[in-house]
Amino acid sequence: MGDLAGSITLAPRVVERIAARAAADAAREYVHEPRPGARARAQVAGRRARIEISTAAYWPEPADAVAGRIAERVRSALSRFAGVDADHVTIAIDDVLFPTAVTARKVR
């Protein structure tokens, strides 16, 4: 087969959605509760990106452990699903969720 000419352009919103989903999944890895919301902002240049994530962590897991896992998962998901290398991933843990509080909200 010969080389195929062309290019793929990913909108920042696509990169943001992949990153937000990966972050939300990683934030709840050890808790059987609903996935916390995660917000992502991306600056994309070709196949490289800078990502900012805002999400919650579940008590009592240390915030730095959650942030590290999120950064790893975001990088992996972007590489796997979009072919994008995340040069820089900034994580902001902006809330702490207590499993019983999450369950109580769900019941209402």
Buried (B, 14 or more C-beta within 10 A) or exposed (E): EEEEEEEEEBEBEBBBBBBBBBBBBBBBEEBEBEBBEBBBBBEBEEEEBBBBBBBBBBEEBEEEEBBEBBBEBBBEBBEEBBEBEBEEBEBEBEEBBEBEEBEEEEEE
